[in-house]
């Protein structure tokens, strides 16, 4: 009845509309009889007119900006992915993307294309939008600063942090004396040039530093706590100095800057003593996600915008105001975490890449075309490393840190990245830096940041570090050790039930480790601990019901599949259990096209296709992430297709090739530990010809009679499959079933696909 009502409504509406048009259009034409109608656009062929319209719309400022944003995000994501694979922070790839789209590469080789995408009259719009992104980013940096850590770690950590700013500042000031004559703009005084050059050498990239520490697990160590406090104290000192320097430069002299400094101090005092207590009260009254309404969020955004405006008006800089607004937010970690979540995605994913391109458009590597300029670039890089890395290392060693921790502190504090680019852009806007100096300092910032990960790896190698400690005290070579890695809690529960089925009766002769690796880009220091507790909550609850002991391992990762295989290969594990992930590309035509394209351009897929491990056009039995783990793992891997696995009591085991004999030992473990009933389906008569497999099954039956039922050449009916809680199948048989599109695949219960590797 409902369908008929809908049909009647739309038919009636269409008829009424048609009648109105038939009557009103002729009547309207009569009204224009005395007017001279001029066509809005020249009369041309419809096709030409359509393409002319598209071209005209592309020149619209909004269309230009949207085109730029789409291109920027696309190139930034690609470059970020490449750098992630190289073991570098994603943000470095995004910075490189900005340089690629600028005059150094695209502008140099394809000037017409750059002129089309980034016309001169559009750059102001791009720059303004990027500044909004920077304000949000600096606000999140202020939110990320935990002033309680500074108070708790007052003393050595603060001294080391200040030293990491003061020593590079001094060395930078001395170097500026030598560089002023050949490089400084003609209308800039030595004092202004030296001050800005020195502050550029002093700053550390707190967000990049924190991300690297997170990915390497350093944040859990004593060194990690110290480096966070050092970075926080460094940021506070450097940004305070920067505010003073900007006020001096904008005022023209120290005397003129006195008013700016006085109002700046008053502004900071009011923010901490008046605004902060009010915001703290708001935070105390609204501590949960549910209680933070749009009105509450608007209060904090109003504070951000007002603080930025005041800082800009009194002559400091809007970015300092945004940073300060973040720093005075309520100290409740959950509250800060919620605010960061609301801001970070839009700021980091959408708006920040615009800043990188804005920086890239100013970076002209072609200007460094003189050997002398390259020598100066090398000298600046050496002084930057000596001042920051060696200076921090020596001060840390003097204040009681061992050599390894001191070197780690120095290396992390030498990370420049995004924060230096912000300072350099401010200097460029103020006219302090010429295009040549700006480009040289961008190269310095990139080089020093790219140096961080390799140096940390070298330090760990020299000191024989063991960063990937995965409950090593529980893992012994004489035990049967199972590691399962899960992405979501429900899969974690099912994988624990499955692992329990393999070791239930082994007591102390087996270990289970539950591992969750999360993308490091999704976290900050406030949300990490809370997330870790929440992600293991369901698994711990399930372990209590099963009375199964297990250990947990959590790590923030920049490359999850790589880290899973590294951990399992370096540990003494016998079995790795993972879930079969769902592809975002399945379910519709567009998704399938995108998924196919993704498979073609995936470097890992291309390598496997060249080696003949995969076909390009065949159906994919596993998603790319599972395939990557299978190809890299040296340990037997079990992939679970979870359809609500509750137990491992009734198992169906289809035999489709001679290689399936390797799965008999897993069936034996399930019989021994779970008292499982196994139904073996000999689909192609392979069991009759495979004498070793028949003998293995007979030996199991002698120890555990009435646990194995063999059905020869019996079809896999829906009724038969529904009687079992789990299907056990080899990797080769699964691939054969998927590629042959066997009808029974739609009816399978929870399924464990096992890829057997050599025993340890």
Buried (B, 14 or more C-beta within 10 A) or exposed (E): EEEEEEEEEEEEEEEEEEEEEEEEEEEEEEEEEEEEEEEEEEEEEEEEEEEBEEEEEEEEEEEBBEBBBEBBBEBBBBBBEBBBBEBBBBBBBBBBBBBBBBBBBBBEEEEEEBEEBBEEEBBEBBBEBBBBBBBBBBBBBBBBBBEEBBEEBEEBBBBBBBBBBBBBBBBBBEBBEEBBEEBBBEEBBEBBBBBBBBBBBBBBBBBBBBBBBBBBBBBBBEBBBBBBBBBBBBBBBBBBBBBBBBBBBBBEEEEEBEEBBEBBEEBBEEBEEEBBEEBBEBBEEBBEEEEBEEEBBEBBBEBBBEBBEBBBEBBBBBBBBBBBBBBBBBEBBBBBBBBBBBBBEEBBBBBBBBBBBBBBBBBBBEBBEEEEBEEBBBBBBEBBBBBBBBBBBBBBBEBEBEEBBBBBBBBBBBBBBBBBBBBBBBBBEBEBBBBBBBBBBBBBBBBBBBBBBEBBBEBBEEBEBEEBEBBEEBBEEEBBBBBBBBBEBBBBBBBBBBBBBBBBEBEEEBBBBBBBBBBBBEBBBBBBEEBBEEBBEBBBEBBEEBEBEBBBBBBBBBBBBBBBBBBBEEBBBBBBBBBBBEBEBEEEEEEEEBBEEBBEEBEBBBEBBEEEEBEEEEEBBBBBBBBBBBBBBBBBBBBBBBEEBEBBBBBBBBBBBBBBBBBBEBBBBBBBBBBBBBBBBBBBEBBEEBEEBBEBBEEBBEEBEEBBEBBEEBEBEEEBBEEBBBBBBBBBBBBBBBEEEBEBBEEBBBBBBBBBBEEE
